Amino acid sequence: MADDLLPKTSLREAGLREEPIAALERLIERHIADRIYPGASFAIAREGRLVRHAVFGDAAQGRKATAETLWLLYSNTKVVTAAALWVLAEEGLFRFTDPLAKHVPEFARHGKGEITVLQLMTHRAGFPSALLPPSCWEDHAAMREAVCNLTLEWTPGSRLHYHGTSAHWAAAVLLEALTGQDFREVIRERVLRPLGLEKAIHVGLPSKLHARAADMHEPSDNGPRPIADVNAAAWRLAGVPGAGGYATAVGMAAFYQALLGGGALGKKRFAGPRTLAYAIRDWTGEMVDGAMGMPMHRGIGPHLRGTAPTIRGLGSFATPATFGHGGVGSSYCWGDPVSGVSFAYLTNCRVPDPWHSERLDVVSNLVHAAVL
């Protein structure tokens, strides 16, 4: 069961105020009543314990959301995929300062030979708009060929611009080149299984679990409508490494507890604290992300809050070291090293900005406001 991933405690015992969390629950209920999204789930954990978990609305038409519902993570997936690279670097299989072409020689095509893994994973690789066709999702030789044939839009390292899916397809190719395994298996065996989260987080959702997946929606004049492409079996199976993971809210809150714990969740561990300290630091400083219009303080996977007046998703009240990631128009997950609080908020409608970012600032701030 999802709630069994972490020992439980109460808000009061965890040092969190009740009223801001009650306000959060009322806000989500109002969003659903206003038909902004059909369903949602959130989970709050602190110092290794589950503090609050709530589920709202519908996972799909005619199907209520439950604690076991698996929600599309969209780009929250990027942090899970990056974590597999953290482990392989810790094992000495590569360095983040290596050119990716050192390990995938044909990636050097079209002027990409000097792109480092660090540049790739901090959105400075130079091919943000590139897409891989669905024909590559299960043909991994074709996936590697397509990634190696990507062409540059600007000089690598010269700009910061969010790579929606392209960089993490390249990361998947690197994971496979380093291990000889399917990248989905690497993520499961190197990251999720050691933490006991392999049933709660999936990059590549097995067919037998598709009935637990929430359908993703988009706004329409008649309320949220399903998005056929990302509700299809092929998408769920593929585990698109930058956008196609599925998880429960408790699973993601527990994952971020492991990141706050230096790689450990209770007595389980997937990596060491110095590895995580290297990965979860501000590698891009005050560089403005061309896609976001603000400095995003990119780490190798998550981004950090920093000290700007506002920041996407993490909440303007967050401490500067708070780190996390979002899923386009739908979700955000984060961890705060100062308070030890992790938070996962997952919904099933892809609502565009400015509403999405404004909503997330309120949602995350209510959790920060609860911390004593």
N, C-alpha and C positions, 0 to 999 in steps of 0.2 A: 504494500500500500504506500501511496505517496507520502502520507503523514508519518510513516515509520522511518524515514531516512534520517531524521534528527530527533534526539530526545526533546520533549516539549516542556515549555514553561509558560508563565503568564506574562502579559505586558507589565504588570506591576513588579513581578519578581525580576524581570529583565531590565527594569529601570526605564520603561517607556510610558509616556502619558497616554491615557485612554482616549481623551477627547479628540486629538488630531487623527487618530486611527479610525474612530467612529465617523469623523467628518470625511475621511477618505472613502469609507464604505458607503456613506450617503451619496457622495459624488459619483461613484461608479454606478450605483443604483439609478441615479438621475440620468446618467449617460445612456444606460440601457433603456430606461423609460422614454427617453427622447429619440430612441432608435439610431443612436450614433454608432454603436456596435452591439452585436447580438449577445456576446458573452465575454467574460473576463475572469481572471484569477490573479490573486497576488499572494505573496508569502514574504514574511519578515522573519529573519533569524538574527540572533546575537550571541556571540561567543560560543558557537557550536550548538545552540538550542533553537528550536522552532518556536517563535513567539506568537505569530498569528498567521493563519492560512484561511483564505476565504475564496469562494467560487460563486459566480453570478451568471445568470442567464443561460443562453443556449450555445452549445458547441456547434450545432448544425441545425438545419430546419427539422423540427420534430424531435430533437435530441438535446436534452439538458446537459449542460456542462457539469462535470463531477471532479472530485479530487484526482481522478485518474486520467482526465482529459489531457491529451498531448497537443500543445499549442505550437503553431508555426513560429519559429524564432526569428525568421528573416535574418538580419545582420547580427543579431546576438550570437549567431553561429560562428562569427569570425573569431570570437575569443576562445571558443571550444577548439576550433581548428588550430589556432595559434598555439594553444597549450600543448598540442602534440609536437609542434616544433620545439617548444621549450624543452620537452623531455629528450628529444633526439640530440639537441645541442648539449644538454647535460650529460648525455651518454658519449659525447665526443665525436659524433658522426658528422658534424659540420660546425662552423662558426657563423654567427649572424653577420659578421663582416666579410664572409666569403661572397664572391660573385656567385649567383645562382648557377651560372654556366660552368662553374668548376665541377658541379655534381650532375648537371644536365647539359652536356656540351652543346647540343643543337639549339639551346635557348639563346645562344650568342647571335643567332640570325637577326638581320635587320637592325644592327647597332645596339643590341641588348646585352652584349658580353660583359659589360662592367657593372650591371645592376646588382647591388648586393641584396642579400636576403633581408637585411635591416631596412634598406630603402623600400623593398617590396612590401614588407609588413607594416610600414609606417606611411603608406600611400604616397610615396615619392618615386615610384618606378617609371612613370611616364606614359602609361597606357590605360587611363581610367575608364574610357568609354568602351573598351573591348568586350565582346560577348562571345561565349562559346555556344554553338548550337546544341539542341537536345540530342542530336545524333552522337555527340561525344560523351553523353552522360554514363553510358554503360560500356562503351568501347574505349578502354583506357589507353590503348595505343593511339587512337584518333585524338583523344584528349591531350596527350603529350604533344602530338604533332601540331594540333591547333594552338596550344600555348606557345610552342616554340616559334610558330609563324606569326605571332602577334607583332604588330608594328607600333612604333612610338608616335606619340602625339606631341611630345616635347622632350627636352634633354633630361634624362634621369637625374634626380637629385635637385633639380633647379626649382621645382615647385612642389607644393603640397596640395593634392587634389584627391578627394575620396574616390577610391577604386571600388565600385559597387560589388562586383563579383570577380573581376579579372585577376586581381592580385592573388586571391585565394584559390583560384583554379591553378595558378602557378605554384602556390604553396602545396596544393594536393599532388601535383606532379613531383615536386621535391620530396614530399613524404614517401611517395612510392619509389622514387629513385634511390633513396637512402635505405629503405627497408626491404624492397622487393615485395611489399604487400599492398593490397588495396588501401587507399588512404582512409576509407571508412573503418576498416579493421584496425588500422594504426591508432586512430582516435579512440576507438572503443577499448582496445587492449592496453594502450599506454596511458590513457587519461581517465576514462570513465570507469572501467572495471576496477582499477586499484582503489578508487574512491567509493565503490559500491553504488555508482550512479548509472550503471549501464542499462537499467530498466526505466530510468526516469529521464534520460537525455539520449537522443538518437541523432546521429548524422548518417542518414540512410535508414529510413524507417521500414522495418520488415513488413511484408504484406499482411501478416497475421495481426499487426497492430493498427492497421489503417482505420479500423472501426472506432478506435479511440481518438483519432485525430480530429481536431476542430477544423471546420471549413473556414478558409479565409474569405473575407468579403471586401467590397469597396462601396463607397457611397453612391446612391442614385436618387432620383426624384421620389422613388417609392420606398426609400429606406435601404439598408445594406443589402447588396446582392452578391451571391457567390462569385468568386473568380475561378473560372473553369481550369485554367492552366495550372495553378498551384494547388488545386484540390484533386488533381489527377494522380493516379497511382504512380505514373512514371516520375513525376516530380518528387513524391514522397520517398520513393525508393532511391532516387539519385543521390540524395544527401549533398546537394550543391554546397560546396565547402564554405562559401561566403554568405549563404542566404537560405539554406534548405534544412536546417536542423529542426527538431521537434523536442519539446520537453514539458514537464509539469512545472508549475511555479515553484513548488517546494524543491524540485530537482535543481532549478537554477539558483535558488537562494542557498542551497547546500553547496553547490559548485563555488559560488562566491565566498562562502565561508571557508572553503579550502584555499582559495586565493588569499583571503585575509589571514589564514593560518599558515602562511609560508609553504603551501603545498600539501598540508595535512588536514584531514577531516576526522576528528577524533583520533583513533589509533591507525587510521588508514592514510596513506601518503602516495602521491604520484610524482612529486618533484621536491627539490630542496629549496630552502628559503632564499639562498643567494641567487638561484636561477630566477625565482619569481621577482626578486628585487631588481634584477637586470631587465626583465621583460616589462614590468609594470613601473616604468619611470617615464618622464616626459622627454621624448627623443626629438620633438619638433619645436619646442619652445613657443615663441610668439609668431611663428609662421602662420599666415592666414590660410586656412583650407579653402581653396577656390570653390568647392562645392557647398560649403557651409557658411561662408562669409564671415568667419571668425577663427581665431586660434583654437585648435581642438586638442592640443597637448597630447599628441599621439604616442601611446606606448606600442609594444609589440603585441597587438591584439586589442586591448581596451584603450580608451582615452581617459585623460584625467581632468579634474575640474579646474585646477589653477585658481587664479585670483581675479579673473575678469568679472564684471558686474553680473553677467549671466553665462550659462553654458548649456548646450543642448542636453536635455534629458536627465542629467544627474541632479538637477535642482540647484537654484542659485544659493540656497542656504547650505549647501554641502561644504565640507571642509576641503581645502585645496588638494589634498591627496586622494580624495574619493575618486574611484575609477569604475568604469563600466562601459556598456555599449547598448545601443538600441536596435530595434527592428523597424524598418521603414513604416511610418504612419501607424504603428500598432503597439509598441512595447519598449520597455527599458529594464535593464538589470544592472545593479551596481553594488559595490562594497565600500564601506568607509573604514579605513584603518584606525582612525581616531576613536570611534565609538564601538567598533567591532560589529556594526550592523550591516547585514546584507538585505537586499530588497529585490524582488522580481515581480514585475507587473506585466501581464500578458493579456492581450485582447485579440479579437478575430475580425477586425475591420481595419483596412489600410486607409486612414483618414489623412488627407494632405495637410501641409503647413499652410497658414500659420497656426491653425487650431491644434495640430498635433504637438508642436513644440510648446505652445502656451499651456496646453493640458498637462504635459509631462512636468513642467516646472511646478505647477500646483500640486500634482500627485506626489512627486518626490519631496517637495518642501513639507508636505504634511507629515511624511515619515521623519524627515530631519527634525521637524518641530517637536516630535514626540520624544526625542532622545533627551534624557536627563544626564 
